[in-house]
C-alpha cells in the first residue's frame, strides 16, 4: 500500500528528516523552496503516506504559523463531513494545491479498495452460539430483576397515596415547565372557560378556574406525566411577579386536610377535592396562599349551594 515502508527504512528516513529539520531550524532564513522540496519532503512523504501531511509537519517544525495545508481537513472533506464555509475553504485550497489533491485521490482510492474487500464470514455455528449466550445472559439477569421489579412496583403503589412523594413530583414538573424558554402548553388562553372546556373534551372535569389572582394571569394548560406514570391536568399562571402551577391529581391522597411542604425552591400546597386532590406550586408562598383561599372559598360555596338543592 502507498506510504508503507519497512521499519529500518522508516527509521533511516526519520533520522535524515529530523536532521534536515534541525539544520533548517538553525537558520530558517537560508531555507529555499527548492531545497525543501528536494531534501526533506521526500522522506516525510515516505514516512507519513501523503506529501501534504509531510509538508505541513515540516513547515510546523520550521516555525511557520500560517500553514494552509491541513491533512485532517482533507480527510474530513473526502469523508463528506465538511459543510458551509469549511467545505468551500478546502475546495478552494484543493484547486491550487497539487499535494492536497494527491492526498484526496489517495484516500479515495484507499476507501474504494477497503469497500471492495470481501465481507468476513463467521465461523460455522457462530450465530447459534451467540443466540445461546444471549438467552443464558437474559435468564441470569432475570433472576434478580424479578424481585427488584416487584419491590419497585410495591413502592410505587404505596407512594401514589403519599403527599410527600406527590409534592416532590409536582414541584419537579413545575420547575421543569417554567424552566423552559416557553411553557409547553397544549391550549393557550387567558379565558378560564375555554381552558375548562378543553379539559372536558379530553374527558376530565376540573374545578372552575380563575383568570388570574395575586398579580398572576392564566396562560394555558396541558396534561403532564408525573414520575409515578400518572397523567394530570397542569394549568399555568404567570406574570413578571412569578409563576404558579395548578395540578389536579386524579385520586384522593392520604390527607386529613390541607397539606403544605417546601420542596426545593417551591412551596407546595394540596387540598382534597372530592375524589381528587388539588395541588398548587409556586416559588412564592404568598401566591400559593392567595390561590388556596380562592379555591377553598369556591369549594365552600359549591358545597353550600349543593346542600340547598
Residue pairs with C-beta under 8 A, 6 or more apart in sequence:
1 110
2 49
2 106
3 45
3 46
3 48
3 49
3 50
3 106
4 49
5 13
5 46
5 47
9 46
10 46
10 47
13 43
13 44
13 46
13 47
14 43
14 47
16 43
17 40
17 43
17 44
17 47
17 58
20 39
20 40
20 43
21 40
21 58
21 61
21 62
24 30
24 31
24 36
24 40
24 61
24 62
25 61
25 62
25 63
28 62
28 63
31 62
36 58
40 54
40 58
41 51
41 54
41 55
41 58
43 54
44 51
44 53
44 54
44 55
44 57
44 58
45 51
45 54
47 54
48 54
48 57
49 106
50 71
50 99
50 102
50 103
50 106
50 107
51 99
51 102
51 103
52 69
52 71
52 74
52 97
52 99
52 100
52 102
52 103
53 71
53 103
55 69
55 99
56 67
56 69
56 70
56 71
59 67
59 69
60 67
68 93
68 97
69 93
69 97
69 99
69 100
70 90
70 93
71 100
71 103
73 82
73 86
73 89
73 90
74 90
74 94
74 100
74 103
74 104
74 107
75 103
75 107
76 82
76 86
76 90
77 87
77 90
77 91
77 94
77 104
78 104
78 107
78 108
78 111
82 90
93 100
94 100
94 101
94 104
156 228
156 229
159 165
159 228
160 166
160 228
160 230
160 251
161 251
161 253
161 254
162 253
162 254
163 253
163 254
163 255
163 259
163 261
163 270
164 261
165 228
166 226
166 228
166 249
166 253
166 270
166 277
166 279
167 259
167 261
167 263
167 268
167 270
167 279
168 263
169 226
169 227
169 228
170 226
170 232
170 245
170 247
170 249
170 268
170 279
170 281
171 263
171 264
171 266
171 268
171 281
172 227
172 263
172 264
173 224
173 226
173 234
173 245
173 247
174 243
174 245
174 266
174 281
174 282
175 264
175 265
175 266
177 183
177 184
177 224
177 234
177 236
177 245
178 236
178 238
178 243
178 245
183 219
183 220
183 236
183 238
184 222
185 219
185 220
185 221
185 222
185 236
186 198
186 220
186 221
186 222
186 223
187 194
187 195
187 198
187 220
187 221
187 222
188 219
188 220
189 195
189 198
189 218
189 220
190 211
190 212
190 217
190 218
190 219
191 211
191 218
192 208
192 209
192 210
192 211
192 218
195 209
195 218
195 220
195 221
195 235
196 206
196 208
196 209
198 221
199 205
199 206
199 221
199 233
202 223
204 233
204 248
204 250
206 233
206 235
206 248
207 248
207 273
207 278
207 295
207 298
207 299
208 298
209 218
209 235
209 246
210 218
210 291
210 294
211 217
211 218
212 218
212 237
212 239
213 237
213 290
213 291
213 294
214 241
214 244
214 286
214 287
214 290
214 291
215 239
215 241
215 242
215 287
216 237
216 238
216 239
216 241
216 242
216 243
216 244
216 287
217 237
217 238
217 239
218 235
218 236
218 237
219 236
219 237
219 238
220 235
220 236
221 233
221 234
221 235
221 236
222 234
223 231
223 232
223 233
223 234
224 231
224 232
224 234
224 247
225 231
226 232
230 249
230 250
230 251
232 247
232 248
232 249
232 250
233 247
233 248
234 245
234 246
234 247
235 245
235 246
235 247
236 243
236 244
236 245
237 243
237 244
237 245
237 246
237 291
238 244
241 284
241 287
242 282
242 283
242 284
242 287
243 282
243 283
244 280
244 281
244 282
244 287
244 288
244 291
245 279
245 280
245 281
245 282
246 278
246 279
246 280
246 291
247 278
247 279
247 280
247 281
248 273
248 276
248 277
248 278
248 279
249 270
249 276
249 277
249 278
249 279
250 276
251 275
251 276
251 277
252 272
252 274
252 275
252 276
252 277
253 259
253 270
253 272
253 277
255 270
255 271
255 272
255 277
257 272
258 269
258 270
258 271
258 292
259 268
259 269
259 270
259 271
260 267
260 268
260 269
260 270
261 267
261 268
262 268
265 283
266 281
266 282
266 283
267 281
267 282
267 283
267 284
267 285
267 288
268 279
268 280
268 281
268 288
269 279
269 280
269 281
269 288
269 289
269 292
270 277
270 278
270 279
270 280
271 277
271 278
271 280
271 292
271 295
271 296
271 299
272 278
273 295
273 299
278 295
280 288
280 291
280 292
280 295
281 288
282 288
